[in-house]
Amino acid sequence: MMNETFRFKKTIETEEQLRQMIGFPSELVNKKVISYLDHNCLEFIAKSPFLVISTSNKFGFCDVSPRGDNAGFVQVINKTHLIIPERPGNRRIDSMKNILSNPRVGLLFFIPGLGETLRVNGKAKLVTDDDLLNKMAVKGKKPLLGIGVEVEECFIHCAKAFIRSRLWEPSSWTEKSLLPSASKMLFKHAKLPNTSADAIQERLEQSYSKRLY
């Protein structure tokens, strides 16, 4: 049983303390941030099939959520604006609720096999412009809305975390039979009556095969 009264004994409370321990970034790192999407960022986004979006509400409660589709699913409008299609999900709408109360967002774009990632920070709005959404239709189904982002910062992030984690190396992956089971976790967490982990697994499989768009 975990100790529920646990408290961290030693913590850092100021940026000065943190700088004394970590140090300062190099000139290259300081100067790598730009305020618009240049052709390098455009190429990265065009080849990215997956991103995570971080949001927080007006009280500071945070959320990080994945978004993915075919490479280039994020539509770049111009050098300072892009839009992410909102595909069918579980209807919790955590990210979108947060955006309504606090527009600040952070995006992290991934390209499979590439260690470096692209970070984009800015302000978001929930967009229902048909001329934009129609361009992001898949199998004849356009998204009901999109997350439009006004870019304020973008920069490349180094590959150290991917190198350490060996994320893109199949030889490091856990055998499928030993992976955590989402259906078992949902069954234990939700505690719904008259259901089972197998029934939840069936619901998940139907959702994955029939309700992607």
C-alpha positions in Angstrom: 0.0 0.0 0.0 1.4 3.4 -1.0 2.1 5.9 1.7 -0.6 8.5 1.2 1.0 11.0 3.7 4.3 11.1 1.6 5.9 14.5 1.1 9.0 15.5 -0.8 11.7 16.5 1.6 13.9 18.6 -0.7 12.5 20.9 -3.3 13.7 23.8 -5.4 11.6 27.0 -4.8 13.2 29.7 -6.9 14.6 30.1 -10.5 17.9 31.2 -8.9 18.2 27.8 -7.1 17.3 26.0 -10.3 19.9 27.9 -12.4 22.6 27.2 -9.8 22.0 23.5 -10.3 21.2 23.4 -14.1 23.1 26.3 -15.5 22.2 28.4 -18.5 21.4 27.5 -22.1 23.9 28.1 -24.9 23.7 30.9 -27.4 22.3 28.5 -30.0 19.5 27.4 -27.7 18.7 31.0 -26.8 18.4 32.0 -30.4 16.6 29.0 -31.9 13.1 30.3 -31.0 11.2 32.0 -33.9 7.7 33.6 -33.8 6.4 32.2 -37.1 6.4 29.0 -39.2 9.2 29.1 -41.7 9.7 26.6 -44.5 11.5 24.2 -42.2 8.6 24.2 -39.7 6.1 23.8 -42.6 8.0 20.7 -43.9 8.1 19.2 -40.4 4.3 19.7 -39.9 3.6 18.4 -43.4 5.4 15.1 -42.5 3.9 14.8 -39.0 1.1 12.3 -38.4 0.9 12.9 -34.6 1.0 15.7 -32.0 0.2 16.3 -28.4 -1.6 19.4 -27.3 -1.2 20.8 -23.8 -3.9 23.1 -22.3 -4.9 24.4 -18.9 -8.0 26.0 -17.6 -8.3 29.4 -15.8 -7.5 27.7 -12.5 -4.3 26.1 -13.8 -5.5 22.5 -14.0 -3.6 21.0 -16.9 -4.3 18.4 -19.6 -2.2 16.8 -22.4 -4.0 15.1 -25.2 -3.0 13.3 -28.4 -4.1 14.1 -31.9 -3.3 12.0 -35.0 -4.1 11.2 -38.6 -2.4 10.9 -41.9 0.8 12.9 -42.2 0.0 16.5 -42.8 -3.4 16.4 -41.2 -2.7 19.8 -39.5 -3.6 22.5 -42.0 -1.2 25.5 -42.1 -3.1 28.6 -43.1 -0.2 31.1 -43.1 3.1 31.7 -41.3 1.3 32.4 -38.0 -1.9 30.3 -38.1 -2.7 26.6 -38.3 -5.7 24.5 -37.6 -6.0 21.0 -36.1 -9.1 19.0 -37.1 -11.1 17.7 -34.2 -12.0 14.1 -35.0 -14.6 12.0 -33.1 -13.4 11.1 -29.6 -14.9 10.2 -26.3 -16.7 13.5 -25.9 -14.9 14.6 -22.7 -13.7 17.6 -24.7 -11.0 18.4 -22.0 -8.8 20.3 -24.3 -11.6 22.3 -25.9 -13.1 23.2 -22.5 -9.8 24.5 -21.3 -9.3 26.6 -24.5 -12.6 28.3 -23.8 -11.3 29.5 -20.4 -7.6 29.9 -21.2 -6.5 30.1 -24.9 -2.8 29.3 -24.2 -1.7 26.0 -25.8 1.5 24.1 -26.4 1.9 21.7 -29.3 4.5 19.0 -29.8 4.8 17.5 -33.3 6.3 14.0 -33.9 7.6 12.3 -37.0 8.0 8.5 -36.6 11.7 7.5 -36.5 12.9 11.1 -36.0 14.3 12.0 -32.6 13.8 15.7 -32.8 10.4 17.2 -32.3 8.8 20.6 -33.2 7.4 22.7 -30.4 4.8 25.3 -31.2 3.2 27.6 -28.5 0.4 30.1 -29.0 -3.2 31.1 -28.5 -6.1 28.8 -29.6 -9.7 29.3 -30.7 -12.4 26.7 -31.5 -13.1 27.2 -35.2 -16.2 26.3 -37.3 -15.3 27.9 -40.6 -16.6 25.6 -43.3 -14.0 26.7 -45.9 -11.3 25.4 -43.5 -13.1 22.3 -42.2 -14.1 21.1 -45.7 -10.4 20.9 -46.6 -9.8 18.5 -43.7 -12.6 16.1 -44.6 -11.7 12.4 -44.6 -13.9 9.7 -46.3 -16.5 12.5 -47.0 -16.7 13.5 -43.3 -15.5 16.9 -42.3 -14.7 17.6 -38.7 -17.4 19.4 -36.7 -14.8 21.9 -35.6 -11.1 22.6 -35.5 -8.6 24.0 -33.0 -7.1 27.1 -34.6 -3.8 28.2 -33.3 -2.1 31.6 -33.6 1.6 30.9 -33.4 3.7 32.8 -31.0 6.8 30.6 -30.6 8.2 27.6 -32.5 11.4 25.8 -32.2 13.1 22.4 -32.6 13.6 20.2 -29.6 16.6 17.9 -29.4 16.5 14.1 -29.6 18.0 13.2 -26.2 14.7 11.9 -24.7 14.1 9.6 -27.7 17.7 8.4 -27.6 17.5 7.6 -23.9 14.1 6.0 -24.1 14.8 4.1 -27.4 11.2 4.9 -28.4 11.7 4.3 -32.1 13.7 1.1 -31.7 11.5 -2.0 -32.1 14.0 -4.1 -30.2 13.3 -2.1 -27.0 9.5 -2.5 -27.2 7.7 -4.6 -24.6 6.1 -7.8 -25.9 2.5 -7.2 -26.8 1.1 -9.8 -24.4 2.9 -8.0 -21.5 1.5 -4.5 -22.3 -1.1 -2.9 -20.0 -4.7 -3.6 -21.0 -6.8 -0.5 -21.5 -10.1 -2.5 -21.2 -9.0 -3.9 -17.8 -8.0 -0.5 -16.6 -11.3 1.0 -17.7 -13.2 -1.8 -16.0 -11.4 -1.3 -12.7 -11.5 2.5 -12.8 -15.1 3.1 -14.0 -16.7 0.3 -11.8 -19.8 0.2 -14.0 -22.4 -2.5 -13.1 -23.3 -5.2 -15.5 -20.2 -5.0 -17.6 -16.8 -6.7 -17.9 -13.4 -6.1 -19.2 -14.2 -8.3 -22.3 -17.3 -6.2 -23.0 -15.3 -3.0 -22.7 -12.6 -4.4 -25.0 -15.3 -5.2 -27.6 -16.6 -1.6 -27.4 -13.1 -0.3 -27.9 -12.5 -2.4 -30.9 -15.8 -1.3 -32.5 -14.9 2.3 -31.8 -11.5 1.9 -33.4 -12.8 0.2 -36.5 -16.1 2.1 -37.1 -15.8 5.6 -35.5 -12.5 7.1 -36.5 -14.1 9.8 -38.6 
